[in-house]
Amino acid sequence: MVTARRFKAIGVVHSPFKKAADIPMEMNADPRGFEGTESEIALFADFEPGLKDIDGFSHLIVVFAFHVSEDGRMLVKPPFETELRGVFATRSPHRPNPIGVTVVKLLGRTGPILRVSGLDAVEGTPVLDIKPYTQKDQKTDIRTGWIK
């Protein structure tokens, strides 16, 4: 088995959702998802220089750790679904490697603090990486599998 290098958090999420149970299930089913939810990403001081020039981007890709999720399962039941699905065909937090990825809108920056909307993470979630979302990330002719 190949083992990946260990990751370290570069910051932490400050979210209106204090625990997973605080997230309304309807938000998971809504195509707009979490776009109206505002959160902050507080980078640790050592990583603040990495935010240079980030203000020019409207959206960011945030990679984070599902730090309160259960152990990974290969079959999961998405919200409002009755059928089990393969974990890799879902956005379930219960994964073999508890890593989340989402695109957020950058609302502003104050020092090491990024104010964002659309982050589907609970309070205290460790942030592993941030990348700019660019035109090269936009795909066409996508299929959404079992999702209606």
C-alpha positions in Angstrom: 0.0 0.0 0.0 1.3 3.5 -0.9 1.1 5.9 2.0 0.7 9.7 1.3 2.7 12.3 3.1 1.1 13.7 6.2 -0.7 17.0 5.8 -0.7 20.0 8.2 -3.4 22.6 8.5 -2.7 26.0 7.1 -5.7 27.6 8.9 -9.1 26.9 10.4 -12.7 27.6 9.4 -15.0 29.8 11.4 -18.5 28.8 10.4 -22.1 29.5 11.5 -22.4 25.7 11.8 -20.9 24.7 15.1 -21.5 21.0 14.6 -22.5 18.8 11.7 -26.1 18.5 13.1 -26.5 22.3 12.7 -26.3 22.1 8.9 -29.8 22.0 7.5 -30.2 18.9 5.3 -32.2 21.0 2.8 -28.9 22.9 2.0 -27.4 19.6 0.8 -30.3 19.0 -1.5 -30.6 22.6 -2.8 -28.8 23.1 -6.1 -27.6 26.5 -4.7 -26.2 24.6 -1.7 -24.3 26.8 0.7 -23.8 29.8 -1.6 -25.6 32.2 0.9 -23.7 31.0 3.9 -20.8 33.2 5.0 -17.8 31.9 6.8 -14.2 32.9 7.5 -11.0 31.1 6.8 -8.4 32.1 9.3 -4.9 31.3 8.1 -2.1 30.7 10.6 0.4 33.5 10.7 3.2 31.5 8.9 0.9 31.1 5.9 -0.3 34.7 5.5 2.4 35.6 2.9 0.8 32.9 0.7 -2.3 35.1 0.4 -0.4 37.8 -1.6 -2.4 38.6 -4.8 -5.4 36.4 -3.8 -7.7 39.5 -3.7 -7.9 39.6 -7.5 -9.8 36.3 -7.6 -13.6 36.0 -7.2 -13.6 32.3 -6.3 -11.3 29.9 -4.5 -11.0 26.2 -4.3 -10.7 25.2 -0.6 -9.3 21.8 0.4 -10.1 20.8 4.0 -10.2 17.9 6.4 -13.5 16.3 7.5 -12.3 16.3 11.1 -15.5 15.2 12.7 -16.7 12.7 10.1 -17.1 9.0 10.8 -14.8 6.4 9.4 -15.0 5.8 5.6 -17.5 3.6 4.1 -17.7 2.3 0.5 -21.5 2.6 0.3 -23.4 5.7 1.6 -26.9 7.1 1.5 -27.0 10.7 0.3 -29.5 13.1 1.9 -33.1 12.6 0.7 -32.1 9.4 -1.2 -33.2 5.9 -0.5 -30.6 4.0 -2.5 -27.0 3.3 -1.3 -24.4 4.9 -3.6 -20.7 4.3 -4.0 -18.8 6.9 -1.8 -16.8 8.0 -4.8 -20.0 8.9 -6.6 -21.1 11.2 -3.8 -19.9 14.1 -1.8 -20.3 12.3 1.5 -17.8 13.3 4.3 -17.5 9.6 5.3 -14.6 8.8 3.0 -11.5 6.6 3.2 -9.4 9.8 3.3 -11.6 12.5 5.0 -10.8 15.3 2.6 -13.3 17.9 1.4 -13.0 20.1 -1.7 -15.3 23.0 -2.5 -15.5 26.2 -4.5 -16.3 29.4 -2.5 -16.8 33.0 -3.4 -14.2 35.4 -1.9 -16.1 38.2 -0.3 -13.0 40.0 1.2 -9.7 39.7 3.0 -8.4 41.3 6.2 -4.9 40.2 6.9 -4.9 36.4 7.3 -8.7 36.2 7.4 -10.7 35.4 4.2 -14.4 36.1 4.3 -16.1 33.6 1.9 -19.6 32.4 1.0 -20.5 28.8 0.1 -18.2 26.9 2.4 -19.8 23.7 3.5 -17.7 23.1 6.7 -18.3 23.3 10.4 -16.6 25.4 13.0 -13.0 24.5 13.6 -12.5 22.6 10.3 -8.8 22.4 9.4 -8.0 24.0 6.0 -5.3 22.1 4.1 -4.9 24.3 1.0 -6.4 27.1 -1.0 -6.2 27.6 -4.8 -7.6 30.2 -7.1 -10.6 29.1 -9.2 -9.9 30.0 -12.8 -11.4 29.6 -16.2 -9.4 26.4 -16.7 -11.5 24.9 -13.9 -14.8 25.5 -15.7 -15.9 22.4 -17.6 -18.5 22.0 -20.3 -20.6 19.0 -21.3 -20.7 17.6 -17.8 -22.8 14.7 -16.8 -24.2 14.4 -13.2 -24.7 10.6 -13.0 -27.5 9.6 -10.6 -28.0 13.2 -9.4 -31.2 14.8 -10.8 
